[in-house]
């Protein structure tokens, strides 16, 4: 059972959480580039700022359209302030049983894989991250996903502490990432 509250109770009053829209690719790009400048980005993300900043507008349009409101295989959610500033994001990728995952393993059952987690400084510790996760997990439940997972670098204690707070637990599975060991954390959604 999930310990993450429902989205109605989770969003702090001065914020909103929603899915991105297909035409918001410039804002998706800006938030991703901000995430890649975070001090622990080398542990948290599988690309660098230098690579991402060179990507074409067509890439960002396609990326945004592929995870926008109404898409059933992936969904990017953002947290925004009342002033319309995007302050955080998480994306849910639906993994089907039998498929190969990013690390080359075989997916054992249909699940949501949370990636691209980021929250700007100044907005941490206010319940915004919890609201983003509540919305992501609610979306996943809504399309019939019964389990969520994510990977966290073994040296990214800040992120893992947050994931534990919202109910994710280490599964015991690890994989070798680009800069060290990644630990799988899971949460049953039923």
C-alpha positions in Angstrom: 0.0 0.0 0.0 1.3 3.5 -0.9 2.1 6.0 1.8 1.9 8.8 -0.7 -1.2 11.0 -0.1 -3.8 11.5 -2.8 -3.2 14.5 -5.0 -6.2 16.4 -3.6 -4.5 16.5 -0.2 -0.9 16.7 -1.3 -0.4 20.0 -3.3 0.7 22.9 -1.2 -1.7 25.8 -1.6 0.7 28.1 -3.6 1.5 25.4 -6.2 -0.2 23.4 -8.8 0.8 20.0 -10.3 -0.2 19.0 -13.8 0.9 17.2 -17.0 2.9 19.1 -19.5 1.1 20.1 -22.8 2.6 19.3 -26.2 3.3 22.9 -27.1 5.3 23.6 -23.9 8.6 22.2 -25.3 10.6 25.4 -24.6 9.6 25.2 -20.9 10.4 21.5 -20.8 13.8 22.3 -22.2 14.5 25.1 -19.7 13.6 23.0 -16.7 15.7 20.0 -17.9 18.7 22.3 -18.5 18.2 23.7 -15.0 18.1 20.1 -13.6 21.3 19.2 -15.4 23.0 22.2 -13.7 22.1 20.8 -10.2 25.2 19.9 -8.1 24.2 16.2 -8.1 23.2 16.1 -11.7 26.1 13.8 -12.5 24.6 11.2 -10.1 21.0 11.8 -10.9 20.7 12.0 -14.7 22.0 10.0 -17.6 22.9 13.0 -19.8 25.0 16.1 -19.3 24.1 19.7 -19.6 26.6 20.0 -22.5 24.8 17.3 -24.5 21.3 18.5 -23.7 21.9 22.2 -24.6 23.1 21.1 -28.1 19.9 19.2 -28.9 17.7 20.6 -31.6 14.3 22.2 -31.2 12.8 19.2 -33.0 14.2 16.9 -30.3 12.6 18.9 -27.5 9.3 19.1 -29.4 9.3 15.3 -29.9 10.3 14.7 -26.3 7.5 16.9 -25.0 4.8 15.6 -27.3 5.8 12.0 -26.3 5.1 12.6 -22.6 2.4 15.2 -22.8 -1.2 15.2 -21.4 -3.2 12.4 -22.9 -0.2 10.1 -23.8 -0.6 6.7 -22.2 2.9 5.3 -22.3 4.7 8.1 -20.5 3.7 11.2 -18.7 5.7 14.2 -17.6 4.3 16.2 -14.7 5.4 19.6 -13.5 4.9 21.6 -10.4 4.3 25.3 -10.9 3.9 28.3 -8.6 0.8 30.5 -8.7 3.0 32.9 -10.7 3.4 30.2 -13.4 7.1 29.3 -12.7 7.9 25.7 -13.2 9.8 24.5 -10.1 9.9 20.7 -10.4 9.2 17.7 -12.6 8.9 13.9 -12.7 8.2 11.6 -15.6 6.6 8.2 -15.5 7.6 5.7 -18.2 5.3 2.7 -18.5 7.3 -0.5 -18.8 5.6 -3.6 -20.1 6.4 -7.1 -18.9 8.9 -8.8 -21.2 10.5 -5.6 -22.5 14.1 -4.7 -22.0 14.6 -1.7 -19.7 17.2 1.0 -20.1 19.8 -1.0 -18.2 19.2 -4.1 -20.4 17.3 -6.1 -17.9 13.9 -7.8 -18.6 10.9 -6.1 -17.1 9.1 -8.7 -14.9 5.7 -7.0 -14.8 3.9 -3.9 -16.0 5.1 -1.0 -14.0 5.8 2.7 -13.9 9.4 3.8 -14.0 9.9 7.3 -12.5 12.7 9.3 -14.1 13.8 12.9 -14.5 13.0 13.8 -10.9 14.0 17.4 -10.2 13.0 20.2 -7.8 14.5 23.6 -7.8 16.3 24.9 -4.7 14.0 27.0 -2.6 11.0 24.7 -3.2 12.4 21.6 -1.4 11.0 20.8 2.0 7.6 22.4 1.3 5.7 19.3 0.1 6.1 20.0 -3.6 8.1 16.9 -4.2 5.5 14.8 -2.4 2.8 16.4 -4.5 4.7 15.6 -7.7 5.0 12.0 -6.7 1.4 11.8 -5.6 0.3 13.0 -9.0 2.7 10.7 -10.9 1.6 7.7 -8.9 -2.1 8.6 -9.3 -1.6 8.8 -13.1 0.1 5.4 -13.0 -2.7 3.9 -11.0 -5.2 5.4 -13.4 -3.8 3.5 -16.3 -3.6 0.2 -14.4 0.0 0.2 -13.2 0.3 -1.8 -10.0 4.0 -1.0 -9.1 6.3 1.9 -9.4 10.1 1.8 -9.5 13.0 4.2 -9.8 16.8 4.0 -9.7 18.9 6.1 -7.5 22.7 6.4 -7.4 24.1 4.8 -4.3 25.9 8.1 -3.4 22.8 10.3 -3.9 21.6 10.2 -0.3 19.5 13.4 -0.6 17.3 11.7 -3.3 17.1 8.3 -1.6 16.0 9.9 1.7 13.2 11.6 -0.2 12.2 8.4 -2.0 12.1 6.6 1.4 9.9 9.3 2.8 7.3 8.8 0.1 7.3 5.0 0.5 9.9 3.6 -1.9 12.0 0.9 -0.5 15.2 -0.8 -1.9 14.3 -4.0 -3.8 17.8 -5.4 -3.5 18.4 -5.1 -7.2 21.4 -3.0 -8.4 22.8 -2.1 -11.8 26.0 -0.5 -13.0 25.3 2.9 -14.2 27.5 5.4 -16.1 29.1 6.7 -12.9 28.7 3.9 -10.5 26.0 1.6 -8.9 22.3 2.4 -9.2 19.9 1.0 -6.6 16.4 0.0 -7.6 13.6 1.3 -5.2 10.0 0.1 -5.6 6.5 0.9 -4.3 3.5 -1.3 -4.7 0.5 0.8 -5.9 -2.3 -1.6 -5.0 
